[in-house]
Amino acid sequence: MITVALMDTVRNPGDSGKCYYSARDQHGRIAVNLLKLRSKWIGLALPFLAFLLAFTPHAFALSNDSAANIVIGQPDLTTFSPGATVAGLVGPYDVAFDHSGNLWVADAGGSRVLEYKQPFSNDESASTVIGQTSFNSMIPANESATSLTAPQAVAFDSSGNLWVADTSNDRVLEFMAPLSTGEAASVVLGQTSFTNNFDSVTNATSLNSPYGLAFDSSGNLWVADLINGRVVEYTSPFTTGEPATLVIGEPNLNASNDEVSKKGLNAPNAVAFDSAGDLWVVDGHRVLEYAAPLATYEAASLVIGENDFTNSSTAATANVMNGPDGIAFDPSGNLWISDHLNNRVLEFNKPFTTFESASLVLGQPNFTAQGQSYPISPTPTGLDQPGGLAFDSSGNLWVADYVDDRVLGYGADLAAAATSSSATSSHTTSTTSAASSTGATSATSATSTPTTSASTASSAASSSSSTSGGGGVPVFPYQFAVAAVFTVVLAASYLLIRRRTIAGVGTRGPQNV
């Protein structure tokens, strides 16, 4: 069948004497349709990609000895002014984020837990205090449902409830959401009541200096029971005084043996779960992985920080540590460890292997430095006995810089919020001055006391012999991958429809005009 083309003669007004012809046959209509289709898909794809990228938490890349971008607990990155105030800290030991993205700090020297609301700023004032009746109190009280003494760890369950390792009271407490200043705990583990503090017997219901907390994917709570040399599991739903159901590091729940081996634990002080559900335990001078499904007295599958499961050496190198006690996984699944007594934080890239070397160091200029300044003189790049680690929803790293009495945030998008308002600064100055006149000396002493006790406990539980002994990897949030996938799908859809449209013209369209 022959289709007659309709020809239009069009004269260009600026070019007299010349005529242009356009054929409005089926080919022409298809060409126009393809042009419209292309414009439509490009018009959809570009704004969609721009939208996703605009709302994607931007990745940041850290390098060795990177400077922190924000500080909590001090007016700036070079000031050391400890104090139990609304904006001051006294020995912060752990950090965690709630479901709203607010930062919670276990202020061990102040015997309290503090909340800081986002967006974060230097010298920010806390909004909630747990364990004390006010922001200017730091005195440990007798054991009760509202008191804390040297808390070393904080964690949130899936319901948003706060869990605190009340270390010196040998117990773990739950505080129900919504959280408020001076709130009473609702559940206690490790003791039979809120007023007990027994640690002389090792059994399924006791704890002795709990140091680390983590929840598994089923909502069960795992506790690093430091002095008992074990990690124990408590099964949800939780009740006061409930017995643990599983133990790692000991053959049963009544044993308490300090052992540096593939099955034994020496001084476990921090725990975390990776995306595969494997349990990671910071123990003495090493970090151990236990493969899921977990079982009592399970053997570790991998060790980092030592060349085998029975070594307990210390050094400042890329693959040997000294008293690590903080652990976290970044959004890419890489492992971060605070190497406490080497005054640094290390990153280990997956896939993990025994005796793996770190890929990045924070707090020191290289992998063999371990210095700290005395008298205490904080810097933007330095760390002094760092403790707990946590990543926020944007992939920024937060570190409890214990001896410097501050919490540091590392991440490019934190820099914009680093300057606090003048109102906050003046308020902090006044409260700090008040604290100085009423007991800054005792606050400083409280800072050193938990350090000594923590180190003593770790040293007493560990037999170690001293031996001699990168660059940053960007953290790409998963939202960026989503943006890329959707963009590829849009492009592929356009090409597929275009191919089918052209193929349709070839099979059904006119061959001759």
Stockholm file with secondary structure:
# STOCKHOLM 1.0

chainA/1-513         MITVALMDTVRNPGDSGKCYYSARDQHGRIAVNLLKLRSKWIGLALPFLAFLLAFTPHAFALSNDSAANIVIGQPDLTTFSPGATVAGLVGPYDVAFDHSGNLWVADAGGSRVLEYKQPFSNDESASTVIGQTSFNSMIPANESATSLTAPQAVAFDSSGNLWVADTSNDRVLEFMAPLSTGEAASVVLGQTSFTNNFDSVTNATSLNSPYGLAFDSSGNLWVADLINGRVVEYTSPFTTGEPATLVIGEPNLNASNDEVSKKGLNAPNAVAFDSAGDLWVVDGHRVLEYAAPLATYEAASLVIGENDFTNSSTAATANVMNGPDGIAFDPSGNLWISDHLNNRVLEFNKPFTTFESASLVLGQPNFTAQGQSYPISPTPTGLDQPGGLAFDSSGNLWVADYVDDRVLGYGADLAAAATSSSATSSHTTSTTSAASSTGATSATSATSTPTTSASTASSAASSSSSTSGGGGVPVFPYQFAVAAVFTVVLAASYLLIRRRTIAGVGTRGPQNV
#=GR chainA/1-513 SS CCCCCCEEEEECTTSTTCEEEEECSHHHHHHHHHHHHHHHHHHHHHHHHHHHHHTSCCCBCCCTTCCCSEEESSSSTTCCCCCSSSSCCSSEEEEEECTTSCEEEEEGGGTEEEEECSSCCTTCCCSEEESSSSTTCCCCCSSCSSCCSSCCEEEECTTCCEEEEEGGGTEEEEECSSCCTTCCCSEEESSSSTTCCCCSSCSTTCCSSEEEEEECTTSCEEEEETTTTEEEEECSSCCTTCCCCEEESSSSTTCCCCCCSSSCCSCEEEEEECTTCCEEEEETTEEEEECSSCCTTCCCSEEESSSSTTCCEECSSSSCCSSEEEEEECTTCCEEEEEGGGTEEEEECSSCCTTCCCSEEEBSSSTTCCCCCSSCCCCSSBCSSEEEEEECTTCCEEEEETTTTEEEEECGGGGGGCSCCHHHHHHHHHHHHHHHHHHHHHHHHHHHHHHHHHHHHHHHHCCCEECCCCCCCCBCCHHHHHHHHHHHHHHHHHHHHHHHHHHHHHHHSCSCC
#=GC SS_cons         CCCCCCEEEEECTTSTTCEEEEECSHHHHHHHHHHHHHHHHHHHHHHHHHHHHHTSCCCBCCCTTCCCSEEESSSSTTCCCCCSSSSCCSSEEEEEECTTSCEEEEEGGGTEEEEECSSCCTTCCCSEEESSSSTTCCCCCSSCSSCCSSCCEEEECTTCCEEEEEGGGTEEEEECSSCCTTCCCSEEESSSSTTCCCCSSCSTTCCSSEEEEEECTTSCEEEEETTTTEEEEECSSCCTTCCCCEEESSSSTTCCCCCCSSSCCSCEEEEEECTTCCEEEEETTEEEEECSSCCTTCCCSEEESSSSTTCCEECSSSSCCSSEEEEEECTTCCEEEEEGGGTEEEEECSSCCTTCCCSEEEBSSSTTCCCCCSSCCCCSSBCSSEEEEEECTTCCEEEEETTTTEEEEECGGGGGGCSCCHHHHHHHHHHHHHHHHHHHHHHHHHHHHHHHHHHHHHHHHCCCEECCCCCCCCBCCHHHHHHHHHHHHHHHHHHHHHHHHHHHHHHHSCSCC
//
